[in-house]
């Protein structure tokens, strides 16, 4: 439940405990459970794209996956912008 509440707060501009993990990816850290993390990126000042999540034990792999997903999404956005 805390995860959904934090994502809702994030959507309303109140991110709380967030840190950059590089390549435009941010990590929302949750204090409950086994160190849950939610990785996301932003597009401009409005769109927040949730990429993946996990806990402290899978943090390195989750960050790598989030980097890949963000790069893929950005490349598709760039293609869409070129078509417009």
The first five atom37 places (N, CA, C, CB, O) and aatype in JSON, in Angstrom:
{
  "aatype": [20, 20, 20, 20, 20, 20, 20, 20, 20, 20, 20, 20, 20, 20, 20, 20, 20, 20, 20, 20, 20, 20, 20, 20, 20, 20, 20, 20, 20, 20, 20, 20, 20, 20, 20, 20, 20, 20, 20, 20, 20, 20, 20, 20, 20, 20, 20, 20, 20, 20, 20, 20, 20, 20, 20, 20, 20, 20, 20, 20, 20, 20, 20, 20, 20, 20, 20, 20, 20, 20, 20, 20, 20, 20, 20, 20, 20, 20, 20, 20, 20, 20, 20, 20],
  "atom_mask": [
    [1, 1, 1, 1, 1],
    [1, 1, 1, 1, 1],
    [1, 1, 1, 1, 1],
    [1, 1, 1, 1, 1],
    [1, 1, 1, 1, 1],
    [1, 1, 1, 1, 1],
    [1, 1, 1, 1, 1],
    [1, 1, 1, 1, 1],
    [1, 1, 1, 1, 1],
    [1, 1, 1, 1, 1],
    [1, 1, 1, 1, 1],
    [1, 1, 1, 1, 1],
    [1, 1, 1, 1, 1],
    [1, 1, 1, 1, 1],
    [1, 1, 1, 1, 1],
    [1, 1, 1, 1, 1],
    [1, 1, 1, 1, 1],
    [1, 1, 1, 1, 1],
    [1, 1, 1, 1, 1],
    [1, 1, 1, 1, 1],
    [1, 1, 1, 1, 1],
    [1, 1, 1, 1, 1],
    [1, 1, 1, 1, 1],
    [1, 1, 1, 1, 1],
    [1, 1, 1, 1, 1],
    [1, 1, 1, 1, 1],
    [1, 1, 1, 1, 1],
    [1, 1, 1, 1, 1],
    [1, 1, 1, 1, 1],
    [1, 1, 1, 1, 1],
    [1, 1, 1, 1, 1],
    [1, 1, 1, 1, 1],
    [1, 1, 1, 1, 1],
    [1, 1, 1, 1, 1],
    [1, 1, 1, 1, 1],
    [1, 1, 1, 1, 1],
    [1, 1, 1, 1, 1],
    [1, 1, 1, 1, 1],
    [1, 1, 1, 1, 1],
    [1, 1, 1, 1, 1],
    [1, 1, 1, 1, 1],
    [1, 1, 1, 1, 1],
    [1, 1, 1, 1, 1],
    [1, 1, 1, 1, 1],
    [1, 1, 1, 1, 1],
    [1, 1, 1, 1, 1],
    [1, 1, 1, 1, 1],
    [1, 1, 1, 1, 1],
    [1, 1, 1, 1, 1],
    [1, 1, 1, 1, 1],
    [1, 1, 1, 1, 1],
    [1, 1, 1, 1, 1],
    [1, 1, 1, 1, 1],
    [1, 1, 1, 1, 1],
    [1, 1, 1, 1, 1],
    [1, 1, 1, 1, 1],
    [1, 1, 1, 1, 1],
    [1, 1, 1, 1, 1],
    [1, 1, 1, 1, 1],
    [1, 1, 1, 1, 1],
    [1, 1, 1, 1, 1],
    [1, 1, 1, 1, 1],
    [1, 1, 1, 1, 1],
    [1, 1, 1, 1, 1],
    [1, 1, 1, 1, 1],
    [1, 1, 1, 1, 1],
    [1, 1, 1, 1, 1],
    [1, 1, 1, 1, 1],
    [1, 1, 1, 1, 1],
    [1, 1, 1, 1, 1],
    [1, 1, 1, 1, 1],
    [1, 1, 1, 1, 1],
    [1, 1, 1, 1, 1],
    [1, 1, 1, 1, 1],
    [1, 1, 1, 1, 1],
    [1, 1, 1, 1, 1],
    [1, 1, 1, 1, 1],
    [1, 1, 1, 1, 1],
    [1, 1, 1, 1, 1],
    [1, 1, 1, 1, 1],
    [1, 1, 1, 1, 1],
    [1, 1, 1, 1, 1],
    [1, 1, 1, 1, 1],
    [1, 1, 1, 1, 1]
  ],
  "atom_positions": [
    [[0.81, -1.2, 0.0], [0.0, 0.0, 0.0], [0.86, 1.26, 0.0], [-0.93, 0.0, 1.2], [0.53, 2.24, -0.68]],
    [[1.95, 1.25, 0.75], [2.81, 2.42, 0.79], [3.37, 2.73, -0.6], [3.96, 2.21, 1.78], [3.54, 3.9, -0.95]],
    [[3.64, 1.7, -1.39], [4.18, 1.92, -2.73], [3.21, 2.73, -3.58], [4.49, 0.58, -3.41], [3.61, 3.69, -4.23]],
    [[1.94, 2.35, -3.57], [0.94, 3.08, -4.35], [0.78, 4.51, -3.86], [-0.41, 2.36, -4.3], [0.63, 5.43, -4.66]],
    [[0.82, 4.7, -2.55], [0.72, 6.05, -2.0], [1.89, 6.91, -2.45], [0.65, 6.0, -0.47], [1.72, 8.08, -2.78]],
    [[3.09, 6.34, -2.44], [4.27, 7.1, -2.85], [4.22, 7.43, -4.34], [5.56, 6.3, -2.54], [4.6, 8.54, -4.74]],
    [[3.76, 6.5, -5.16], [3.64, 6.77, -6.6], [2.61, 7.88, -6.83], [3.24, 5.49, -7.38], [2.8, 8.74, -7.69]],
    [[1.52, 7.85, -6.08], [0.51, 8.9, -6.18], [1.1, 10.26, -5.79], [-0.71, 8.56, -5.3], [0.86, 11.26, -6.46]],
    [[1.86, 10.29, -4.71], [2.51, 11.54, -4.3], [3.5, 12.02, -5.37], [3.25, 11.35, -2.95], [3.58, 13.21, -5.65]],
    [[4.22, 11.08, -5.95], [5.16, 11.41, -7.03], [4.42, 12.06, -8.19], [5.92, 10.14, -7.51], [4.88, 13.06, -8.76]],
    [[3.28, 11.49, -8.55], [2.48, 12.02, -9.66], [1.98, 13.43, -9.38], [1.29, 11.1, -9.93], [1.7, 14.19, -10.31]],
    [[1.86, 13.78, -8.1], [1.39, 15.11, -7.72], [2.54, 16.06, -7.37], [0.43, 15.0, -6.54], [2.32, 17.1, -6.76]],
    [[3.76, 15.69, -7.75], [4.89, 16.59, -7.58], [5.59, 16.54, -6.25], [4.45, 17.94, -7.82], [6.39, 17.42, -5.94]],
    [[5.31, 15.52, -5.43], [5.94, 15.39, -4.12], [6.71, 14.07, -4.08], [4.88, 15.45, -2.98], [6.19, 13.08, -3.56]],
    [[7.93, 14.04, -4.6], [8.65, 12.76, -4.75], [9.16, 12.15, -3.45], [9.79, 12.95, -5.65], [9.28, 10.93, -3.37]],
    [[9.46, 12.95, -2.45], [10.0, 12.38, -1.21], [11.43, 11.91, -1.39], [9.13, 11.21, -0.75], [12.25, 12.62, -1.98]],
    [[11.75, 10.72, -0.89], [13.11, 10.19, -0.89], [13.47, 9.64, -2.27], [13.27, 9.09, 0.18], [13.17, 8.49, -2.58]],
    [[14.11, 10.48, -3.09], [14.46, 10.13, -4.46], [15.93, 10.48, -4.68], [13.55, 10.88, -5.49], [16.41, 11.5, -4.19]],
    [[16.63, 9.62, -5.43], [18.01, 9.95, -5.82], [18.22, 9.56, -7.27], [19.05, 9.23, -4.89], [17.55, 8.66, -7.8]],
    [[19.15, 10.24, -7.9], [19.51, 9.92, -9.28], [20.4, 8.69, -9.3], [20.21, 11.12, -9.96], [21.3, 8.55, -8.47]],
    [[20.14, 7.8, -10.26], [21.0, 6.63, -10.45], [21.65, 6.67, -11.83], [20.19, 5.31, -10.27], [22.14, 5.66, -12.34]],
    [[21.66, 7.86, -12.44], [22.34, 8.07, -13.71], [21.47, 7.86, -14.93], [23.5, 7.17, -13.8], [20.43, 7.2, -14.87]],
    [[21.91, 8.43, -16.04], [21.26, 8.29, -17.34], [19.8, 8.74, -17.34], [21.35, 6.86, -17.81], [18.97, 8.19, -18.06]],
    [[19.5, 9.75, -16.51], [18.15, 10.28, -16.45], [17.17, 9.43, -15.67], [17.64, 10.45, -17.81], [15.96, 9.69, -15.7]],
    [[17.66, 8.42, -14.97], [16.8, 7.53, -14.19], [16.88, 7.94, -12.72], [17.21, 6.03, -14.37], [17.96, 8.2, -12.19]],
    [[15.73, 7.98, -12.09], [15.64, 8.31, -10.67], [15.13, 7.1, -9.9], [14.72, 9.53, -10.44], [14.41, 6.26, -10.43]],
    [[15.52, 7.03, -8.63], [15.14, 5.91, -7.78], [14.32, 6.43, -6.61], [16.39, 5.13, -7.28], [14.8, 7.23, -5.8]],
    [[13.08, 5.98, -6.52], [12.19, 6.3, -5.4], [12.42, 5.23, -4.34], [10.68, 6.36, -5.85], [12.14, 4.05, -4.58]],
    [[12.92, 5.63, -3.18], [13.25, 4.66, -2.14], [12.14, 4.63, -1.1], [14.61, 5.01, -1.48], [11.69, 5.66, -0.6]],
    [[11.71, 3.41, -0.79], [10.64, 3.21, 0.19], [11.24, 2.65, 1.48], [9.55, 2.25, -0.37], [12.11, 1.78, 1.44]],
    [[10.77, 3.16, 2.59], [11.35, 2.75, 3.87], [10.73, 1.47, 4.42], [11.19, 3.85, 4.88], [11.26, 0.9, 5.37]],
    [[9.65, 1.02, 3.85], [9.01, -0.2, 4.36], [9.52, -1.43, 3.61], [7.47, -0.11, 4.22], [10.08, -1.32, 2.52]],
    [[9.34, -2.58, 4.21], [9.72, -3.83, 3.56], [11.23, -3.98, 3.46], [9.11, -3.93, 2.19], [11.97, -3.37, 4.22]],
    [[11.67, -4.78, 2.49], [13.1, -5.08, 2.35], [13.87, -4.05, 1.52], [13.26, -6.44, 1.73], [14.76, -4.41, 0.76]],
    [[13.53, -2.78, 1.67], [14.22, -1.75, 0.9], [13.71, -1.64, -0.52], [15.69, -2.02, 0.87], [14.49, -1.63, -1.46]],
    [[12.39, -1.56, -0.68], [11.8, -1.47, -2.01], [12.27, -0.22, -2.74], [10.27, -1.48, -1.92], [12.48, 0.83, -2.13]],
    [[12.43, -0.35, -4.06], [12.83, 0.75, -4.94], [11.9, 0.76, -6.16], [14.33, 0.6, -5.39], [11.48, -0.29, -6.64]],
    [[11.59, 1.96, -6.64], [10.85, 2.13, -7.89], [11.68, 3.06, -8.76], [9.38, 2.71, -7.64], [12.04, 4.16, -8.32]],
    [[11.99, 2.64, -9.97], [12.82, 3.43, -10.88], [11.94, 4.1, -11.93], [13.91, 2.55, -11.56], [11.04, 3.49, -12.49]],
    [[12.23, 5.37, -12.18], [11.41, 6.14, -13.11], [12.25, 7.18, -13.81], [10.22, 6.79, -12.39], [13.38, 7.47, -13.41]],
    [[11.68, 7.75, -14.86], [12.31, 8.87, -15.56], [11.23, 9.91, -15.82], [12.99, 8.41, -16.89], [10.04, 9.61, -15.75]],
    [[11.65, 11.12, -16.13], [10.72, 12.19, -16.42], [10.93, 12.67, -17.85], [10.87, 13.35, -15.42], [12.03, 12.57, -18.4]],
    [[9.87, 13.19, -18.43], [9.94, 13.78, -19.77], [9.39, 15.19, -19.63], [9.13, 12.93, -20.84], [8.2, 15.38, -19.4]],
    [[10.25, 16.16, -19.77], [9.83, 17.53, -19.53], [9.48, 17.7, -18.07], [8.63, 17.91, -20.42], [10.1, 17.07, -17.2]],
    [[8.5, 18.51, -17.78], [8.11, 18.71, -16.39], [6.8, 18.01, -16.05], [8.0, 20.19, -16.09], [6.23, 18.26, -14.99]],
    [[6.31, 17.15, -16.94], [5.0, 16.57, -16.69], [4.97, 15.05, -16.64], [4.07, 17.02, -17.74], [4.44, 14.49, -15.68]],
    [[5.52, 14.39, -17.62], [5.37, 12.95, -17.73], [6.38, 12.23, -16.84], [5.53, 12.5, -19.17], [7.58, 12.49, -16.91]],
    [[5.89, 11.33, -16.03], [6.75, 10.45, -15.25], [6.5, 9.04, -15.74], [6.48, 10.59, -13.7], [5.37, 8.56, -15.71]],
    [[7.55, 8.39, -16.19], [7.45, 7.05, -16.74], [8.04, 6.06, -15.76], [8.15, 6.96, -18.11], [9.25, 6.07, -15.51]],
    [[7.2, 5.18, -15.2], [7.69, 4.15, -14.29], [8.36, 3.07, -15.11], [6.54, 3.57, -13.41], [7.77, 2.56, -16.07]],
    [[9.58, 2.7, -14.73], [10.36, 1.76, -15.52], [10.37, 0.37, -14.92], [11.77, 2.26, -15.66], [10.08, -0.6, -15.62]],
    [[10.68, 0.25, -13.65], [10.73, -1.05, -13.0], [10.91, -0.84, -11.51], [11.86, -1.93, -13.58], [11.12, 0.28, -11.05]],
    [[10.82, -1.91, -10.78], [11.0, -1.83, -9.33], [11.64, -3.09, -8.81], [9.68, -1.58, -8.64], [11.8, -4.08, -9.53]],
    [[11.99, -3.06, -7.56], [12.6, -4.22, -6.92], [12.92, -3.89, -5.48], [13.87, -4.66, -7.67], [12.32, -2.98, -4.9]],
    [[13.85, -4.62, -4.92], [14.28, -4.32, -3.56], [15.79, -4.21, -3.52], [13.78, -5.39, -2.58], [16.47, -4.34, -4.55]],
    [[16.31, -3.99, -2.35], [17.75, -3.75, -2.2], [18.58, -4.9, -2.76], [18.09, -3.53, -0.74], [19.68, -4.68, -3.28]],
    [[18.07, -6.14, -2.66], [18.86, -7.3, -3.1], [19.04, -7.36, -4.62], [18.19, -8.57, -2.63], [19.98, -7.98, -5.1]],
    [[18.14, -6.72, -5.38], [18.23, -6.74, -6.84], [18.51, -5.35, -7.42], [16.93, -7.3, -7.44], [18.32, -5.12, -8.61]],
    [[18.95, -4.45, -6.57], [19.09, -3.05, -6.96], [19.97, -2.85, -8.19], [19.65, -2.26, -5.81], [19.59, -2.12, -9.1]],
    [[21.13, -3.48, -8.24], [22.05, -3.28, -9.37], [21.4, -3.72, -10.68], [23.37, -4.05, -9.14], [21.45, -3.0, -11.67]],
    [[20.78, -4.9, -10.69], [20.13, -5.4, -11.91], [18.93, -4.52, -12.28], [19.67, -6.86, -11.71], [18.7, -4.26, -13.46]],
    [[18.18, -4.07, -11.28], [17.02, -3.22, -11.54], [17.44, -1.9, -12.17], [16.24, -2.97, -10.26], [16.78, -1.41, -13.08]],
    [[18.53, -1.32, -11.68], [19.02, -0.06, -12.24], [19.47, -0.26, -13.68], [20.17, 0.51, -11.39], [19.17, 0.57, -14.54]],
    [[20.18, -1.34, -13.96], [20.6, -1.62, -15.33], [19.4, -1.78, -16.25], [21.47, -2.9, -15.38], [19.4, -1.25, -17.37]],
    [[18.37, -2.48, -15.8], [17.15, -2.66, -16.59], [16.46, -1.31, -16.81], [16.19, -3.65, -15.89], [15.99, -1.03, -17.91]],
    [[16.39, -0.49, -15.77], [15.77, 0.83, -15.89], [16.53, 1.69, -16.9], [15.72, 1.53, -14.53], [15.91, 2.41, -17.68]],
    [[17.86, 1.63, -16.88], [18.67, 2.38, -17.85], [18.33, 1.93, -19.27], [20.17, 2.19, -17.57], [18.17, 2.76, -20.17]],
    [[18.24, 0.61, -19.48], [17.92, 0.08, -20.82], [16.53, 0.53, -21.27], [17.99, -1.45, -20.82], [16.36, 0.98, -22.4]],
    [[15.55, 0.42, -20.38], [14.18, 0.81, -20.72], [14.08, 2.3, -21.02], [13.22, 0.43, -19.59], [13.4, 2.7, -21.96]],
    [[14.76, 3.12, -20.23], [14.72, 4.57, -20.44], [15.37, 4.93, -21.78], [15.44, 5.3, -19.29], [14.84, 5.77, -22.52]],
    [[16.5, 4.31, -22.09], [17.18, 4.59, -23.37], [16.3, 4.17, -24.55], [18.53, 3.86, -23.43], [16.22, 4.89, -25.54]],
    [[15.66, 3.03, -24.43], [14.77, 2.55, -25.49], [13.6, 3.51, -25.67], [14.26, 1.13, -25.18], [13.24, 3.86, -26.8]],
    [[13.0, 3.93, -24.58], [11.86, 4.84, -24.64], [12.28, 6.18, -25.26], [11.27, 5.07, -23.24], [11.56, 6.72, -26.1]],
    [[13.44, 6.7, -24.85], [13.92, 7.97, -25.39], [14.17, 7.88, -26.89], [15.19, 8.4, -24.67], [13.87, 8.82, -27.63]],
    [[14.73, 6.76, -27.35], [15.01, 6.62, -28.78], [13.7, 6.6, -29.57], [15.83, 5.34, -29.06], [13.64, 7.15, -30.67]],
    [[12.67, 5.96, -29.03], [11.38, 5.96, -29.72], [10.74, 7.35, -29.7], [10.43, 4.95, -29.08], [10.11, 7.74, -30.68]],
    [[10.9, 8.09, -28.61], [10.39, 9.45, -28.53], [11.08, 10.33, -29.57], [10.59, 10.03, -27.12], [10.44, 11.15, -30.22]],
    [[12.4, 10.17, -29.71], [13.16, 10.94, -30.7], [12.67, 10.64, -32.11], [14.67, 10.64, -30.59], [12.55, 11.54, -32.93]],
    [[12.38, 9.36, -32.4], [11.85, 8.98, -33.72], [10.5, 9.63, -33.96], [11.74, 7.45, -33.83], [10.23, 10.12, -35.06]],
    [[9.64, 9.63, -32.93], [8.32, 10.26, -33.06], [8.45, 11.76, -33.32], [7.48, 10.01, -31.8], [7.71, 12.31, -34.12]],
    [[9.39, 12.41, -32.63], [9.59, 13.85, -32.82], [10.07, 14.15, -34.24], [10.6, 14.38, -31.81], [9.68, 15.17, -34.81]],
    [[10.9, 13.28, -34.81], [11.39, 13.48, -36.17], [10.27, 13.34, -37.19], [12.51, 12.48, -36.48], [10.31, 13.99, -38.24]],
    [[9.28, 12.5, -36.91], [8.17, 12.29, -37.83], [7.19, 13.45, -37.82], [7.44, 11.0, -37.49], [6.47, 13.66, -38.79]],
    [[7.15, 14.21, -36.73], [6.19, 15.32, -36.62], [6.57, 16.51, -37.41], [6.03, 15.73, -35.21], [5.86, 17.51, -37.41]]
  ]
}
